[in-house]
Amino acid sequence: MSHEFEELWTQYLEGELDEAGFASLQNLLASDSDLLVRAGDLYEEHRLLGFALQPFEDEQFVQDAVSIVENDGQQFIGNVISELSREPKAFAGGTESRATQSDPAANTVRPFQKRNWQQSFLAVAVAASILFGALAWFLADRANEPAGRGSIAESINGVPVPVRYIATVLLEDNCNWGSSNSPAEGQRLFSRTLDLKSGLAVIRFDGGAELVMSGEASLRLRSAGSAELLFGDVVVRAEQGAEGFVLTTPTSEVIDLGTEFAVKVNRVGDTEVHVLDGEVSYRPIDAANELAKILQAGEGIAIDRSGLPRAVPMDSPRFQEFIRRVNPRSRSDLLAAYEGFNYSPGILPLEQSMVGIGWKGPWRKRMPSEQIQPDTDSSPDHFEIVHGQMNVSWPVPGGRLGALKLSGGGVYYVRPLKKAIELDREGVTFLSLMLRETKRPSNHRDHKERLRLTLRSSGDYYGEVISFGHGPRYRPTVQTGAGVWRSSPQTLPAEQTTLWIGKIVSHKEGDDEVYFRVYGEEDVLEYAEPSIWHVVTREVDLKAHLDLVLLSSEGTTDRIVDELRIGPTWRSVAPILEKEQ
């Protein structure tokens, strides 16, 4: 796929395409049926993003997807073709294009006329992609048997269905796991058994519940909203929106009703349930659902192998008490790369920008081969270093010991990493960047204000990329090349210091995951990654080795950037506040 199409299509979806760009996009799609198919796929993917992120029953999702294919497919394709085949005059404030003025027939002859085969082909492609995606999601949710990371859990007529990830490791403290495939902070988890020999781990299920397992414990992850405790001690916290989490043991089933509770299982399967807050429903494992009973806060019960319950004194620390004991601290010692722009105020030649760790060389301007899009570059041959121009509310030296000022215009700086981020293997990478815009123009869309932190490959600069940033609407955006982008509906706070944090989860097989969250000056950073991100990708499979970091700033606004961090965990890049013990 051409880089020209990628840029034009992104601008089209963002509503930023001008008359000349629209004409270029018309010509590309009219001359290449493969691009037309790809455009339809990307448009449909964009349209269904909000739908895909909504909670629903799996069967209903399949029915809805099939309904979309059957009832709306042709209408959708027709709308896309109609939209893209309009004359460019619609984008020029009502003025006619030169083609229309010189050729009256241009009013009746459309670029996409007599291309019904393309419309049909596109409809089939979109329908097949939606239907297969729905079925894959439907079956993957039922794959409860443990499987290797990125391996295949099911197949449909020989077509592999990737594993569905259902939980995330939030925190790991001095953990000794019983498996060579031991989980790490930030790692995504599928349905599998976690055997903890010692230490403490916090797991967040995609359904919202969080679970602490400590000491020796064995926990089987079932789904985004359920698990089985084989033995050991756990505490579950399911706050508003995460109710209904199910924890089974050899003797009982406990259902959260919006609460915090502890469960203990000994080696023979005897179970204790202690309700720390709210209430839970419990029943012996072999009892009918209608025999379930309610336990209130402060109550405890034990159920032995015979299924007979008896009251026991409530005896368990709270969820937050476990976190307080661990007192999670920053892990800047794990950083793979760091740039703090710690230089004296004033002008710094680029060849002297050698400070930091994890870099293969100094910052530089883009090379001629890297200036295809955009093809203009006003980057000076030096940095302007400033001090004290950031309002930093987090426990980092950002802005105090030096920061980089990016002047208005098109400014682009590249720095090579010593170790590439390899997207063709299992891995987790976090990034963070602190920045402040000096002034947000009232007509910012006219000036195409953009700021991006982009990871590229020196071997294929315009190939696969991962880019975090914002466009003219100041909305958090993730781009992964090939015209694929995700944008949040939330607008970034104006004229204040913000902290960007991105997360990349790469898989050897199957879809990769990219997350993006922006924090304002009033936001507090917790000990672990958030449950809600501003942007989350879907259906991205990348294999590149990204070894270049590109900082790009476009528009009329001056921007201050600082504290660029790349590391393997949340705590390695996030400036969390450490509590005194």
C-alpha positions as CSV (number, residue, x, y, z in Angstrom):
1,M,0.0,0.0,0.0
2,S,1.4,3.4,-1.0
3,H,2.3,6.0,1.6
4,E,0.4,8.5,-0.4
5,F,-2.9,6.6,0.0
6,E,-2.2,6.1,3.7
7,E,-1.8,9.8,4.3
8,L,-4.8,10.8,2.1
9,W,-7.1,8.2,3.6
10,T,-6.2,9.3,7.1
11,Q,-6.9,12.9,6.3
12,Y,-10.2,11.8,4.6
13,L,-11.4,10.0,7.7
14,E,-10.3,12.9,9.9
15,G,-12.3,15.4,7.7
16,E,-9.1,17.3,6.8
17,L,-8.8,16.5,3.1
18,D,-8.7,19.6,0.9
19,E,-9.7,19.8,-2.8
20,A,-6.4,18.8,-4.2
21,G,-6.0,15.8,-1.8
22,F,-9.6,14.7,-2.6
23,A,-8.8,14.7,-6.3
24,S,-5.6,12.7,-5.7
25,L,-7.6,10.1,-3.6
26,Q,-10.2,9.8,-6.4
27,N,-7.5,9.1,-8.9
28,L,-5.8,6.5,-6.8
29,L,-9.1,4.6,-6.0
30,A,-10.3,4.8,-9.6
31,S,-7.1,3.3,-10.9
32,D,-6.5,0.5,-8.4
33,S,-9.3,-1.9,-7.4
34,D,-7.1,-3.3,-4.5
35,L,-6.9,0.1,-2.9
36,L,-10.7,0.5,-3.3
37,V,-11.2,-2.8,-1.4
38,R,-8.8,-1.7,1.3
39,A,-10.5,1.7,1.6
40,G,-13.9,-0.1,2.1
41,D,-12.4,-2.3,4.8
42,L,-10.8,0.6,6.6
43,Y,-14.0,2.7,6.4
44,E,-16.1,-0.2,7.8
45,E,-13.6,-0.8,10.5
46,H,-13.7,2.8,11.5
47,R,-17.5,2.8,11.5
48,L,-17.8,-0.3,13.7
49,L,-15.2,0.7,16.2
50,G,-17.7,2.0,18.8
51,F,-19.9,-1.0,18.2
52,A,-17.0,-3.4,18.8
53,L,-16.2,-1.9,22.1
54,Q,-19.7,-2.2,23.6
55,P,-20.6,-5.0,26.0
56,F,-22.9,-7.6,24.5
57,E,-23.8,-11.3,24.5
58,D,-21.7,-13.2,22.0
59,E,-24.7,-14.8,20.3
60,Q,-26.3,-11.4,19.8
61,F,-23.1,-10.1,18.4
62,V,-23.0,-12.7,15.7
63,Q,-26.6,-12.1,14.8
64,D,-26.1,-8.4,14.7
65,A,-23.0,-8.8,12.5
66,V,-24.8,-11.0,10.1
67,S,-27.7,-8.6,10.0
68,I,-25.3,-5.8,9.1
69,V,-23.8,-7.8,6.3
70,E,-27.2,-8.8,4.9
71,N,-29.1,-5.6,5.3
72,D,-26.6,-2.8,5.3
73,G,-23.7,-4.1,3.3
74,Q,-24.8,-2.9,-0.1
75,Q,-26.1,0.4,1.3
76,F,-22.8,1.0,3.1
77,I,-20.7,0.3,0.0
78,G,-23.0,2.5,-2.1
79,N,-22.5,5.4,0.4
80,V,-18.7,5.0,0.3
81,I,-18.6,4.9,-3.5
82,S,-21.0,7.8,-3.7
83,E,-19.0,9.8,-1.2
84,L,-15.6,9.2,-2.9
85,S,-17.0,9.8,-6.4
86,R,-18.3,13.3,-5.7
87,E,-16.7,16.1,-7.6
88,P,-14.0,18.0,-5.7
89,K,-16.1,21.1,-5.9
90,A,-17.9,20.0,-2.8
91,F,-14.7,20.6,-0.9
92,A,-14.0,24.0,-2.3
93,G,-16.7,26.1,-0.7
94,G,-19.1,25.6,-3.7
95,T,-16.7,26.7,-6.4
96,E,-16.4,24.5,-9.5
97,S,-13.2,22.6,-10.3
98,R,-11.3,23.3,-13.5
99,A,-12.4,19.9,-14.9
100,T,-16.1,21.0,-14.5
101,Q,-15.5,24.4,-16.1
102,S,-13.8,23.0,-19.1
103,D,-15.9,19.9,-19.7
104,P,-19.7,20.1,-19.3
105,A,-19.8,16.3,-19.5
106,A,-18.0,16.2,-16.2
107,N,-21.2,17.0,-14.5
108,T,-22.7,13.7,-15.6
109,V,-19.8,11.3,-16.0
110,R,-18.5,10.1,-12.6
111,P,-15.1,8.5,-12.0
112,F,-16.7,5.3,-10.5
113,Q,-19.5,4.8,-13.1
114,K,-19.6,1.3,-14.7
115,R,-17.6,-0.2,-11.8
116,N,-20.4,-2.4,-10.4
117,W,-17.9,-5.3,-10.2
118,Q,-15.8,-3.3,-7.8
119,Q,-18.8,-2.5,-5.7
120,S,-19.8,-6.2,-5.5
121,F,-16.3,-7.3,-4.8
122,L,-16.0,-4.7,-2.0
123,A,-19.4,-5.8,-0.5
124,V,-18.3,-9.4,-0.4
125,A,-14.9,-8.5,1.1
126,V,-16.5,-6.4,3.9
127,A,-19.2,-9.0,4.5
128,A,-16.7,-11.8,4.8
129,S,-14.4,-9.9,7.1
130,I,-17.3,-8.9,9.5
131,L,-18.8,-12.4,9.5
132,F,-15.5,-14.2,10.1
133,G,-14.5,-11.7,12.8
134,A,-17.8,-12.3,14.6
135,L,-17.5,-16.0,14.4
136,A,-13.8,-15.9,15.5
137,W,-14.7,-13.8,18.5
138,F,-17.7,-16.0,19.3
139,L,-15.7,-19.2,19.4
140,A,-12.5,-17.8,21.0
141,D,-14.6,-16.7,24.0
142,R,-15.4,-20.3,24.6
143,A,-11.8,-21.5,24.4
144,N,-11.3,-22.4,28.1
145,E,-8.4,-24.8,27.8
146,P,-5.0,-23.3,28.5
147,A,-2.9,-22.7,25.4
148,G,0.5,-21.2,24.6
149,R,0.7,-17.4,24.2
150,G,-0.2,-16.5,20.6
151,S,-1.0,-20.1,19.8
152,I,-4.3,-21.4,18.3
153,A,-7.2,-22.2,20.6
154,E,-9.8,-23.2,18.0
155,S,-10.2,-23.6,14.2
156,I,-13.2,-23.2,11.9
157,N,-12.9,-25.6,9.0
158,G,-9.1,-25.6,9.4
159,V,-8.9,-21.8,9.6
160,P,-7.1,-20.8,12.9
161,V,-8.8,-18.6,15.5
162,P,-6.3,-16.7,17.7
163,V,-6.4,-16.9,21.5
164,R,-8.5,-14.3,23.2
165,Y,-6.8,-12.5,26.0
166,I,-8.9,-11.9,29.1
167,A,-6.8,-10.3,31.8
168,T,-3.7,-8.3,32.5
169,V,-0.9,-8.6,35.1
170,L,-1.0,-5.2,37.0
171,L,1.7,-5.8,39.6
172,E,4.2,-8.5,40.4
173,D,6.3,-8.4,43.7
174,N,9.0,-10.9,44.3
175,C,7.0,-13.6,42.6
176,N,8.3,-17.2,42.1
177,W,6.1,-18.9,39.6
178,G,5.8,-22.7,39.1
179,S,6.0,-22.4,35.3
180,S,8.8,-21.4,33.0
181,N,6.2,-19.3,31.1
182,S,6.0,-17.0,34.1
183,P,3.8,-13.8,33.7
184,A,5.3,-10.3,34.0
185,E,3.9,-6.9,34.7
186,G,1.8,-5.6,31.8
187,Q,1.5,-9.0,30.2
188,R,-1.8,-10.0,28.7
189,L,-3.2,-13.3,29.8
190,F,-5.4,-15.9,28.1
191,S,-7.3,-18.8,29.8
192,R,-4.6,-20.6,31.7
193,T,-3.5,-21.7,35.2
194,L,-1.2,-19.5,37.3
195,D,0.8,-21.3,39.8
196,L,2.4,-18.9,42.3
197,K,4.9,-20.4,44.7
198,S,5.6,-17.2,46.6
199,G,5.3,-13.4,46.4
200,L,2.3,-11.3,45.4
201,A,0.6,-10.6,42.1
202,V,-2.4,-8.5,41.1
203,I,-4.5,-9.5,38.1
204,R,-7.1,-7.3,36.4
205,F,-9.8,-9.2,34.4
206,D,-11.1,-7.5,31.3
207,G,-14.5,-7.5,32.9
208,G,-13.2,-5.1,35.5
209,A,-12.6,-7.2,38.6
210,E,-9.1,-7.1,40.2
211,L,-7.6,-10.0,42.2
212,V,-4.7,-10.3,44.5
213,M,-3.0,-13.7,44.9
214,S,-0.3,-14.1,47.5
215,G,1.9,-16.8,49.0
216,E,1.4,-20.2,47.5
217,A,-1.7,-20.3,45.3
218,S,-3.0,-21.8,42.1
219,L,-5.6,-19.9,40.0
220,R,-7.2,-20.9,36.8
221,L,-8.3,-18.0,34.6
222,R,-11.6,-18.9,32.9
223,S,-12.9,-15.8,31.2
224,A,-13.0,-12.0,31.4
225,G,-15.4,-12.4,34.3
226,S,-14.6,-15.7,36.0
227,A,-11.8,-17.8,37.6
228,E,-11.3,-20.9,39.6
229,L,-9.2,-21.0,42.8
230,L,-7.7,-24.5,43.1
231,F,-5.9,-23.6,46.4
232,G,-4.4,-20.7,48.2
233,D,-5.6,-17.2,49.2
234,V,-7.0,-14.4,47.0
235,V,-8.8,-11.1,47.5
236,V,-11.2,-9.9,44.8
237,R,-12.3,-6.3,44.4
238,A,-15.1,-5.7,41.9
239,E,-16.1,-2.1,42.0
240,Q,-19.1,-0.5,40.2
241,G,-19.4,-1.8,36.7
242,A,-17.5,-5.0,37.5
243,E,-20.3,-6.8,39.4
244,G,-21.0,-10.4,38.7
245,F,-17.5,-11.8,38.8
246,V,-17.6,-15.5,39.5
247,L,-15.0,-17.4,41.5
248,T,-15.4,-21.1,41.9
249,T,-13.5,-23.4,44.2
250,P,-13.5,-27.2,44.7
251,T,-16.5,-26.9,47.1
252,S,-18.3,-23.6,46.2
253,E,-19.2,-20.9,43.8
254,V,-19.0,-17.3,44.9
255,I,-20.6,-14.5,42.8
256,D,-19.7,-10.9,43.5
257,L,-22.6,-8.5,43.9
258,G,-20.5,-5.3,43.9
259,T,-18.0,-5.9,46.7
260,E,-14.7,-6.9,48.0
261,F,-14.2,-10.4,49.4
262,A,-11.5,-12.9,50.3
263,V,-11.4,-16.6,49.5
264,K,-9.1,-19.3,51.0
265,V,-8.8,-22.8,49.8
266,N,-6.7,-25.5,51.5
267,R,-5.0,-28.4,49.9
268,V,-8.0,-30.7,50.3
269,G,-10.4,-28.1,48.8
270,D,-12.1,-26.8,51.9
271,T,-13.1,-23.2,51.3
272,E,-13.5,-20.0,53.4
273,V,-15.3,-16.9,52.1
274,H,-14.9,-13.6,53.9
275,V,-16.9,-10.5,52.8
276,L,-14.9,-7.4,53.4
277,D,-17.4,-5.0,51.8
278,G,-20.7,-5.2,50.1
279,E,-22.2,-8.6,49.6
280,V,-21.7,-11.9,47.7
281,S,-23.8,-14.8,46.7
282,Y,-22.5,-18.3,47.5
283,R,-23.6,-21.9,47.1
284,P,-22.0,-25.3,47.4
285,I,-20.6,-26.4,44.1
286,D,-23.2,-29.2,43.6
287,A,-26.2,-27.2,44.8
288,A,-28.9,-25.7,42.5
289,N,-28.7,-22.0,41.7
290,E,-31.9,-21.3,43.7
291,L,-30.2,-22.5,46.8
292,A,-27.6,-19.7,46.7
293,K,-27.4,-17.5,49.8
294,I,-26.2,-14.0,50.5
295,L,-23.3,-13.1,52.7
296,Q,-23.0,-9.5,54.0
297,A,-20.0,-7.4,54.8
298,G,-18.2,-8.6,57.9
299,E,-19.5,-12.2,57.6
300,G,-17.4,-15.3,56.9
301,I,-18.3,-18.9,56.0
302,A,-16.5,-22.2,55.5
303,I,-17.6,-24.9,53.2
304,D,-15.9,-28.3,53.4
305,R,-15.9,-31.2,50.9
306,S,-19.2,-32.4,52.2
307,G,-20.8,-29.1,51.1
308,L,-21.9,-28.1,54.6
309,P,-21.4,-24.4,55.4
310,R,-20.5,-23.1,58.9
311,A,-19.9,-19.5,60.1
312,V,-16.3,-18.5,60.8
313,P,-14.8,-15.2,62.1
314,M,-14.0,-12.7,59.4
315,D,-10.2,-12.8,59.0
316,S,-8.5,-11.3,55.9
317,P,-6.6,-8.1,55.0
318,R,-8.3,-5.7,52.5
319,F,-7.2,-5.4,48.9
320,Q,-5.6,-2.0,49.4
321,E,-3.7,-3.3,52.5
322,F,-1.9,-5.8,50.3
323,I,-0.9,-2.9,47.9
324,R,0.2,-0.8,50.9
325,R,2.4,-3.5,52.2
326,V,4.1,-3.9,48.8
327,N,4.4,-0.1,48.4
328,P,4.9,-0.2,44.6
329,R,7.9,2.0,43.6
330,S,9.2,3.4,40.4
331,R,11.3,1.0,38.3
332,S,13.3,3.5,36.3
333,D,16.2,1.0,36.6
334,L,14.4,-1.0,33.9
335,L,14.3,1.7,31.3
336,A,15.4,0.7,27.9
337,A,15.7,4.3,26.7
338,Y,15.5,7.7,28.3
339,E,15.8,11.3,27.1
340,G,15.5,14.1,29.7
341,F,17.0,16.9,27.6
342,N,19.2,17.7,30.5
343,Y,21.3,20.5,29.0
344,S,22.0,24.1,29.8
345,P,19.5,26.6,28.5
346,G,20.1,27.9,25.0
347,I,21.1,26.6,21.6
348,L,22.4,23.0,21.4
349,P,23.8,21.7,18.1
350,L,22.1,18.4,17.2
351,E,25.4,16.5,17.1
352,Q,25.9,17.3,20.8
353,S,22.5,15.8,21.8
354,M,24.2,12.7,23.3
355,V,22.6,12.7,26.8
356,G,20.3,9.8,27.8
357,I,20.4,6.1,27.9
358,G,19.5,3.4,25.3
359,W,20.4,5.4,22.2
360,K,22.6,4.5,19.3
361,G,23.5,8.1,18.4
362,P,22.4,11.7,18.8
363,W,19.2,13.3,17.5
364,R,19.2,14.3,13.8
365,K,16.9,15.8,11.1
366,R,15.1,13.6,8.7
367,M,17.2,12.4,5.8
368,P,16.0,13.2,2.2
369,S,14.6,9.7,1.7
370,E,12.5,10.2,4.9
371,Q,10.9,13.5,3.7
372,I,8.4,12.1,1.2
373,Q,5.4,12.9,3.4
374,P,5.4,15.6,4.3
375,D,7.9,16.9,1.8
376,T,8.6,20.2,3.7
377,D,10.8,20.5,6.7
378,S,11.6,23.6,8.7
379,S,13.6,21.8,11.4
380,P,16.6,23.8,12.5
381,D,20.1,22.2,12.9
382,H,20.0,22.7,16.6
383,F,17.8,22.2,19.7
384,E,16.5,25.1,21.8
385,I,16.7,24.0,25.4
386,V,14.6,25.8,28.0
387,H,14.2,25.5,31.8
388,G,11.2,26.0,34.1
389,Q,8.5,26.2,31.4
390,M,6.4,23.3,32.5
391,N,3.9,23.0,35.3
392,V,4.8,19.5,36.5
393,S,2.5,17.9,39.1
394,W,4.1,14.5,39.0
395,P,7.2,13.3,40.9
396,V,9.7,13.7,38.1
397,P,12.3,16.4,37.2
398,G,10.5,17.2,34.0
399,G,10.9,20.7,32.8
400,R,13.2,21.7,35.7
401,L,16.5,20.3,34.4
402,G,16.0,21.1,30.8
403,A,13.3,20.6,28.1
404,L,13.1,20.8,24.3
405,K,11.2,23.7,22.7
406,L,9.7,22.8,19.3
407,S,9.0,26.0,17.4
408,G,6.0,26.4,15.1
409,G,6.2,25.1,11.6
410,G,7.0,21.6,10.5
411,V,9.7,20.3,12.9
412,Y,10.9,16.7,12.8
413,Y,13.7,15.1,14.8
414,V,14.8,11.4,14.7
415,R,16.9,9.4,17.1
416,P,18.0,5.8,16.7
417,L,17.4,3.3,19.5
418,K,20.2,0.9,20.6
419,K,17.7,-1.9,20.9
420,A,14.7,-2.2,18.5
421,I,11.2,-2.8,19.6
422,E,10.6,-6.2,17.9
423,L,6.9,-6.7,17.1
424,D,7.3,-10.2,15.7
425,R,7.8,-11.7,19.2
426,E,6.0,-11.8,22.5
427,G,6.6,-8.6,24.4
428,V,5.3,-5.6,26.3
429,T,6.7,-2.0,25.8
430,F,5.5,1.2,27.6
431,L,6.3,4.7,26.4
432,S,5.8,8.1,28.1
433,L,6.3,11.7,27.1
434,M,5.6,14.9,28.9
435,L,4.6,18.0,26.9
436,R,3.0,21.4,27.1
437,E,1.6,23.5,24.3
438,T,2.3,27.2,24.8
439,K,-0.9,28.4,23.3
440,R,-3.8,26.7,21.5
441,P,-4.9,28.8,18.5
442,S,-8.7,29.4,18.1
443,N,-8.5,28.4,14.4
444,H,-6.3,25.3,15.1
445,R,-8.0,23.2,12.5
446,D,-7.0,25.6,9.7
447,H,-3.4,25.4,10.8
448,K,-3.4,21.6,11.0
449,E,-1.9,21.4,14.5
450,R,-0.3,18.0,15.1
451,L,2.1,16.5,17.6
452,R,3.3,12.9,17.3
453,L,5.7,10.5,18.9
454,T,6.3,7.8,16.2
455,L,8.3,4.6,16.2
456,R,9.6,3.7,12.8
457,S,12.0,1.2,11.2
458,S,15.4,2.2,9.7
459,G,15.1,-0.7,7.3
460,D,11.6,0.3,6.1
461,Y,11.0,3.9,7.2
462,Y,7.5,4.1,5.5
463,G,6.5,0.6,6.4
464,E,4.8,-0.5,9.6
465,V,4.8,2.2,12.3
466,I,3.2,2.9,15.7
467,S,2.4,6.6,16.3
468,F,0.9,8.3,19.4
469,G,-0.3,11.9,19.2
470,H,-3.1,14.2,18.2
471,G,-4.4,15.9,15.1
472,P,-6.2,19.2,14.5
473,R,-9.0,18.3,16.8
474,Y,-6.6,17.6,19.7
475,R,-7.9,14.1,20.2
476,P,-5.6,11.3,21.4
477,T,-4.8,9.2,18.3
478,V,-2.9,6.0,17.5
479,Q,-1.7,5.2,14.0
480,T,-0.2,2.0,12.8
481,G,0.5,2.7,9.2
482,A,-1.4,1.4,6.2
483,G,-4.2,3.9,6.8
484,V,-5.2,2.3,10.2
485,W,-5.8,4.8,13.0
486,R,-7.8,5.1,16.1
487,S,-9.0,8.3,17.7
488,S,-10.6,9.1,21.1
489,P,-13.7,11.3,21.3
490,Q,-12.0,13.1,24.2
491,T,-10.3,16.5,23.6
492,L,-6.9,17.1,25.2
493,P,-6.8,19.8,27.9
494,A,-5.6,23.1,26.5
495,E,-2.4,25.0,27.4
496,Q,-1.3,22.8,30.2
497,T,1.3,20.1,30.8
498,T,0.1,16.6,29.9
499,L,1.7,13.2,30.2
500,W,1.3,10.7,27.4
501,I,1.6,7.0,28.1
502,G,1.4,4.4,25.5
503,K,1.5,0.6,25.7
504,I,2.4,-1.9,23.0
505,V,1.7,-5.6,23.4
506,S,3.2,-7.6,20.6
507,H,2.4,-11.2,19.8
508,K,4.3,-13.6,17.7
509,E,1.1,-14.9,16.3
510,G,-2.3,-13.0,16.2
511,D,-3.3,-9.4,16.8
512,D,-1.0,-7.0,18.6
513,E,-2.5,-4.4,21.0
514,V,-1.7,-0.7,21.3
515,Y,-3.1,1.5,24.1
516,F,-2.9,5.2,24.6
517,R,-3.8,7.4,27.6
518,V,-3.2,11.2,28.2
519,Y,-3.1,12.6,31.8
520,G,-3.8,16.2,32.7
521,E,-2.2,18.2,35.5
522,E,-5.1,17.2,37.9
523,D,-4.9,13.5,37.1
524,V,-3.3,11.1,39.6
525,L,-1.2,8.2,38.4
526,E,-1.9,5.0,40.2
527,Y,0.6,2.2,41.0
528,A,-0.5,0.3,37.9
529,E,-1.8,0.9,34.4
530,P,-5.4,2.3,34.1
531,S,-8.5,0.2,33.5
532,I,-9.7,2.7,30.9
533,W,-7.4,3.9,28.1
534,H,-8.4,6.7,25.7
535,V,-7.4,4.7,22.6
536,V,-7.3,0.9,22.2
537,T,-6.5,-0.7,18.9
538,R,-8.2,-3.7,17.2
539,E,-7.1,-6.1,14.5
540,V,-3.5,-4.9,14.2
541,D,-0.8,-7.5,13.3
542,L,2.7,-5.9,13.0
543,K,6.0,-7.6,12.5
544,A,8.4,-4.7,12.1
545,H,11.5,-4.0,14.2
546,L,11.1,-0.4,15.3
547,D,14.5,1.2,16.0
548,L,13.8,4.9,15.3
549,V,12.0,7.5,17.4
550,L,10.5,10.4,15.5
551,L,9.3,13.6,17.3
552,S,7.1,15.7,14.9
553,S,5.4,19.0,15.5
554,E,3.3,20.8,12.9
555,G,1.2,24.0,13.0
556,T,1.8,27.4,14.4
557,T,2.1,26.5,18.1
558,D,5.3,26.3,20.1
559,R,5.5,23.1,22.2
560,I,7.7,22.0,25.1
561,V,8.5,18.3,25.4
562,D,10.5,16.4,28.0
563,E,10.9,13.1,29.8
564,L,10.8,10.6,27.0
565,R,10.8,7.1,28.5
566,I,10.7,3.6,27.0
567,G,10.5,0.6,29.3
568,P,9.0,-2.9,29.8
569,T,6.5,-2.0,32.6
570,W,4.1,0.7,33.7
571,R,6.3,1.5,36.7
572,S,9.4,2.0,34.5
573,V,7.8,4.9,32.6
574,A,5.0,6.3,34.8
575,P,6.0,8.9,37.5
576,I,4.0,7.3,40.4
577,L,4.1,8.8,43.8
578,E,5.9,6.6,46.3
579,K,4.4,6.4,49.8
580,E,6.6,6.5,52.9
581,Q,6.7,3.2,54.7
